[in-house]
Amino acid sequence: MIDYARTDVGRVRAHNQDYLYSSSSPIGDLENLYLVADGMGGHKAGDFASRFLVECMIDYLQMESAPGPEELFRDGIRCANEQLYEKSLSSPELSGMGTTLVAATIKNNTLYVANVGDSRLYLYRSGELSQITRDHSYVEEMVRLGRMIRGSREYQEKKNLITRAVGTSRRVEADFFKVPLAAGDLILLCSDGLTNMLTDREIGAALGGGQTIQEKVEELIGEANNNGGRDNIAVVLVDPQISEVKPC
C-alpha cells in the first residue's frame, strides 16, 4: 500500500482549518487509517475543531475494539462529537465550531468509509472517477429532491452551506459505505478546497497520469491554487495495490 497526504492553505485564506491523517500502519484494530477534516467557525475555532476531531478519533481507535470498521467509525465519531460539542460550550471563542469528516480504512480488499459534511472520498477505477460519499450540504439535498440543478447559479452561490457537521450538536449521524476494491484502484479523500476549484473531470485527469502518488497529489493542489485557491486544500491519495491474483 502506498499513500501520500498534504494540506495547503490556498491562495486566499490566512489560516489553515483543514487537518488530515494518513497511516498505512495499524491503528488499534484497523490495518490502516485515513482521515480528512475541514473545520468551520472563527480562525481559532475551525483550527481547533478539525485537529481535535482527528486526534480524538485516533485516540479512540487505538484503544477500543468492535466487530468491524463500520462499528469502530460509528462509535469513534459519536465519542468525538460529544467531546467536541462540550468543548464548544466551554469557551466563547469556540462557540458554534464544527468540522466535516471523511474517514477510510481498507481490510481484506474492501474499502470502509464514513463521512459527515461535504469533504469527499472518490474511487478512481479504469479511467473513471466516482464519488463514494454523499455531501451533507443544502445544495445536494435540493438536488436530490429535484428542486435545484447541480452547477446552476443558485447551486454555486449556496454550495458552502452544509447540513451536518461534527461538534455542532449533541448528536450527529454519519453515512457509511463499503466498496470492494479491484486491481489498479486509487482512493482520494479531500476537502472542498479541492472540489470547489476542480471539476471531477479535472481531478480524474490528474489521477490518470503516469506520475507517482506524491506527484499526483502535488498536481491536484497546484491546479486548485492555479484556479484561485479560495479555500484550504486537503488531499490524501491511496494506492491499495490490490493484486489481480486472488488467493486459492
Summary of the structure (lengths in Angstrom):
residues: 248
radius of gyration: 17.4
end to end distance: 21.5
largest distance: 59.5
contacts: 888
relative contact order: 0.20
helix: 34%
strand: 28%
